[in-house]
Amino acid sequence: MRQAGRFLPEYRKIREKHEVLAICRDPELCAKVTAMPVEVLGVDAAIMFADIMLPLEGMGVKLKIEEGIGPIISEPITNSRSANALQKLDAASDVPFVLDAIRLVKKILNGKAPLIGFSGAPFTIASYLIEGRPSRDFAKAKSVMYRDPKAWHVLMEKLADSMASYLQAQVDAGVDAVQVFDSWVGCLSPQDYRQYVLPYSQRIFKRLEKSGVPRVHFGTGTSNFLEEMRMAGGDVFSVDWRIPLDVAWRRLGYDVAVQGNLDPAAMLADIDLVKAFAGDILGRVKGRTGHIFNLGHGMLPEASAETAAELVKFVHESTRSE
């Protein structure tokens, strides 16, 4: 999952000297951190080490990442004027370091594992831009949605177009798949998702249809509107631990792949219990192709690298073809 390196001792040594955004802006450091989970844990793919807020700086947003808090926006978006003020993203000139890092990672991996690029989804990014910082209830974001729909739709349209452009630039730089993170969309009702989110996620996946790479649609707390997420698009759908994997897959349809769905907190348990949890998930797959074993959300910093490596080994051994 994203930021897989943050629980690894090797990554922590780098973090002692460099802030997150500094690592993201340094292609060599970024490439090194991105490749770590493949080298240390033996996972089957690498995902770019980045922050979903990175492209926003190119759109004119002033932000910082505060340790233990997350993104802080200097001037939150509150109305149509501030939404219209967002600039169009030019990935080549605004985030060249991301594209350079992709090329370096591809050389480091040298075909050992595919590389996944990613972006934030319009709703999740909009929630940060409006709230000004991480939120638990997303009241400000929903207030703009309900009380100033014009501003909301301007903002979402700009974000959808910019993220589609950003992801396409990553594909052009060499990533083998892309993932769109809608981490906080689970705060919405199905009706709100359909009206305020679906068209913009759909816009991104439609734009990437001809890219030729798998498109992963990620969300948490989405069991109330999996069918709507399917409508929004994607080739692979991430499922979190709040719904059994087989139930979610049946609702999504077996013609798409699924990713998940171990609870990240399970990684803090004894390895035998972790294996039991993983075994239950694999049992629900029933040998079908199209399942990517993964966590339901990001790895917790408190997780053990040894436990993670044991889990990877267990999944490989449990699913290896005879």
C-alpha positions in Angstrom: 0.0 0.0 0.0 0.9 3.6 -0.1 3.9 4.8 2.0 4.8 1.2 2.5 8.3 2.3 3.6 7.2 4.3 6.7 7.4 1.3 9.0 10.7 0.0 7.7 13.9 0.8 9.7 15.7 1.6 6.5 13.1 4.3 5.7 13.1 5.7 9.2 16.8 6.4 9.0 16.2 8.5 5.9 13.3 10.3 7.6 15.7 11.3 10.4 17.4 13.6 7.9 14.6 14.4 5.4 11.0 15.6 5.6 8.4 13.7 3.5 8.0 16.4 0.9 11.8 16.7 0.6 12.0 12.9 -0.2 9.3 13.2 -2.7 11.1 16.1 -4.5 14.4 14.3 -4.6 14.2 11.7 -7.4 17.1 9.5 -6.1 15.8 9.4 -2.6 12.2 8.9 -3.7 13.3 6.0 -6.0 15.3 4.4 -3.2 12.3 4.5 -0.8 9.9 3.3 -3.4 11.9 0.2 -4.1 12.4 -0.7 -0.4 9.3 -2.8 0.1 10.2 -5.0 -2.9 13.8 -5.5 -1.8 13.1 -5.9 2.0 9.7 -7.6 2.0 9.5 -9.4 -1.3 6.1 -7.9 -2.4 5.1 -8.3 -6.0 4.8 -4.6 -6.9 6.2 -1.2 -6.0 4.1 1.8 -5.5 5.5 5.3 -6.0 6.5 7.0 -2.8 4.6 10.3 -3.1 2.0 12.4 -1.4 -1.4 13.0 -2.9 -1.0 16.7 -2.3 2.2 17.1 -4.5 0.5 18.2 -7.7 -1.5 20.8 -5.9 1.5 23.1 -5.5 1.6 23.3 -9.3 -2.1 24.4 -9.2 -1.2 27.4 -6.9 -2.0 25.8 -3.5 0.3 26.6 -0.6 0.6 23.7 1.8 2.9 21.9 4.2 2.9 18.5 5.8 2.9 18.6 9.6 4.3 15.5 11.4 1.5 13.6 13.1 -1.2 15.8 11.5 -1.0 15.6 7.8 -1.5 18.2 5.0 -2.2 21.8 6.1 -3.5 24.2 3.5 -2.6 27.9 4.0 -5.7 29.3 2.2 -8.6 26.8 2.1 -11.0 27.0 -0.7 -14.3 28.4 0.5 -16.2 29.7 -2.6 -16.4 29.8 -6.4 -13.7 32.6 -6.5 -11.1 30.5 -4.8 -12.1 27.4 -6.7 -11.8 29.3 -10.0 -8.4 30.5 -8.9 -6.9 27.0 -9.1 -4.4 26.8 -12.0 -4.3 24.0 -14.6 -1.7 21.4 -13.8 1.2 20.8 -16.1 2.8 17.7 -14.8 6.0 18.0 -16.9 6.8 21.5 -15.4 5.0 21.3 -12.1 6.0 17.8 -10.8 9.1 16.9 -12.9 10.7 15.2 -9.9 7.9 12.6 -9.8 8.4 11.7 -13.4 12.2 11.6 -13.0 11.7 9.3 -9.9 9.5 7.0 -11.9 12.3 6.5 -14.5 14.9 5.9 -11.8 12.7 3.3 -10.0 12.1 1.4 -13.3 15.9 1.1 -13.6 16.3 0.0 -10.0 13.6 -2.6 -10.3 14.9 -3.7 -13.7 11.9 -5.9 -14.4 11.8 -7.6 -11.0 8.4 -6.0 -10.2 5.9 -3.7 -11.8 5.6 -0.1 -10.6 2.3 1.5 -9.6 1.7 5.3 -10.0 -1.1 7.0 -8.2 -3.0 10.2 -7.5 -5.6 11.3 -5.0 -9.3 11.2 -6.1 -11.1 14.5 -6.6 -13.3 14.1 -3.5 -10.4 13.3 -1.1 -8.3 16.1 -2.4 -11.2 18.5 -2.3 -11.9 17.6 1.3 -8.3 18.7 2.2 -8.6 21.8 0.2 -11.8 22.9 1.8 -11.2 21.7 5.4 -7.6 23.1 5.3 -6.4 20.0 7.2 -7.4 16.4 7.9 -11.0 16.1 9.2 -13.1 13.5 11.0 -16.6 14.7 9.9 -15.8 16.7 6.7 -18.5 19.2 7.7 -16.9 22.1 5.8 -16.5 20.1 2.6 -20.1 18.9 2.8 -21.3 22.4 3.5 -19.7 23.7 0.3 -21.2 20.7 -1.5 -24.7 21.5 -0.3 -24.7 25.3 0.0 -22.5 26.3 -2.9 -22.8 23.5 -5.5 -21.4 25.8 -8.2 -18.1 26.1 -6.3 -18.1 22.4 -5.6 -18.5 21.4 -9.3 -15.9 23.9 -10.5 -13.4 22.5 -7.9 -14.2 18.9 -8.7 -13.9 19.4 -12.5 -10.5 21.1 -12.1 -9.3 18.4 -9.8 -10.5 15.6 -12.1 -8.9 17.1 -15.2 -5.6 17.8 -13.3 -5.4 14.3 -11.8 -6.2 12.6 -15.1 -3.3 14.6 -16.6 -1.0 13.8 -13.7 -1.7 10.0 -14.0 -1.3 10.1 -17.8 2.1 11.7 -17.3 3.1 8.9 -14.9 2.0 6.3 -17.5 4.1 8.1 -20.1 7.1 8.1 -17.7 6.8 4.3 -17.4 4.4 3.2 -14.5 2.8 -0.2 -15.2 -0.5 0.6 -13.4 -2.2 3.6 -11.8 -4.3 3.8 -8.6 -6.8 6.5 -7.7 -7.0 7.0 -3.9 -10.4 8.1 -2.5 -9.5 7.5 1.1 -12.2 9.6 2.7 -15.1 9.1 0.3 -16.7 6.7 2.8 -18.1 9.7 4.7 -20.7 10.1 2.0 -24.2 8.6 1.5 -24.8 6.7 -1.7 -27.0 9.6 -3.0 -24.3 12.2 -2.3 -21.7 9.9 -4.0 -23.8 9.7 -7.1 -24.5 13.4 -7.4 -21.3 15.0 -6.2 -18.5 12.5 -6.8 -19.3 9.8 -9.4 -19.1 12.0 -12.5 -15.6 13.3 -11.6 -14.1 9.9 -10.8 -15.7 8.6 -13.9 -14.0 11.4 -15.9 -10.6 10.3 -14.7 -11.0 6.6 -15.4 -12.5 7.4 -18.8 -9.5 9.6 -19.7 -7.2 6.8 -18.8 -9.1 4.1 -20.7 -6.7 4.2 -23.6 -3.6 4.3 -21.5 -3.2 0.6 -21.7 -2.4 0.1 -18.0 -4.7 -1.4 -15.3 -6.6 1.3 -13.3 -7.2 0.7 -9.6 -10.1 2.4 -7.9 -9.4 2.7 -4.2 -11.7 3.8 -1.4 -12.4 3.0 2.3 -15.8 2.8 4.0 -17.4 2.3 0.6 -19.5 -0.8 1.3 -22.7 1.3 1.0 -22.0 2.2 -2.6 -19.7 -0.4 -4.2 -22.1 -0.5 -7.2 -21.7 3.2 -7.7 -17.9 2.9 -7.5 -18.1 0.3 -10.2 -20.1 2.7 -12.4 -17.4 5.3 -11.8 -14.8 3.0 -13.5 -11.7 1.0 -13.0 -10.3 -2.4 -13.7 -9.5 -3.2 -10.0 -11.5 -2.2 -6.9 -9.9 -2.0 -3.5 -12.1 -3.4 -0.7 -11.5 -2.6 2.9 -12.0 -4.8 6.0 -15.5 -3.6 6.8 -17.1 -6.0 4.3 -16.2 -9.7 3.5 -14.1 -9.8 0.4 -16.4 -12.4 -1.3 -19.5 -10.3 -0.6 -17.9 -7.2 -2.1 -16.7 -9.1 -5.2 -20.1 -10.6 -5.8 -21.6 -7.1 -5.7 -18.9 -5.6 -7.9 -19.1 -8.4 -10.5 -16.6 -11.1 -11.2 -15.5 -9.4 -14.5 -13.4 -7.0 -12.5 -10.4 -7.7 -10.1 -10.4 -6.9 -6.4 -7.7 -5.8 -4.0 -7.7 -6.3 -0.3 -8.7 -6.6 2.3 -6.7 -7.2 5.5 -7.3 -4.7 8.4 -4.1 -2.7 8.8 -4.4 -3.1 12.6 -4.2 -6.9 12.2 -0.5 -6.3 11.4 0.0 -5.5 15.1 -1.2 -9.0 16.1 0.8 -12.2 16.7 2.0 -13.6 13.3 -0.2 -16.7 13.8 -3.3 -14.5 14.0 -2.2 -12.5 11.1 -1.9 -15.7 9.0 -5.3 -16.8 10.2 -6.8 -13.4 9.0 -5.0 -13.7 5.7 -6.1 -17.3 5.3 -9.7 -16.4 5.8 -9.4 -13.8 3.0 -7.7 -16.2 0.6 -10.4 -18.8 1.5 -13.1 -16.4 0.3 -11.3 -15.9 -3.0 -11.8 -19.7 -3.7 -9.0 -19.8 -6.2 -10.4 -17.2 -8.6 -8.0 -15.2 -10.6 -8.2 -11.5 -10.3 -7.4 -11.0 -6.6 -4.6 -8.9 -5.3 -3.9 -9.6 -1.7 -3.3 -6.3 0.2 -4.3 -4.3 3.2 -7.5 -2.4 3.3 -5.6 0.8 3.8 -2.1 2.1 4.5 0.4 0.2 6.6 0.5 1.5 10.2 3.9 2.9 11.3 3.8 0.7 14.4 3.7 -2.5 12.2 6.6 -4.9 12.3 8.7 -5.4 9.1 9.3 -9.0 10.2 5.6 -9.6 10.5 5.0 -8.0 7.0 7.7 -10.2 5.5 6.2 -13.3 7.1 2.8 -12.4 5.7 4.2 -11.9 2.2 5.8 -15.4 2.4 2.6 -16.9 3.7 0.5 -15.5 0.9 3.0 -16.6 -1.7 3.1 -20.1 -0.3 -0.6 -20.3 0.0 -1.4 -19.2 -3.5 1.5 -20.7 -5.5 0.3 -22.7 -8.5 1.3 -26.4 -8.4 
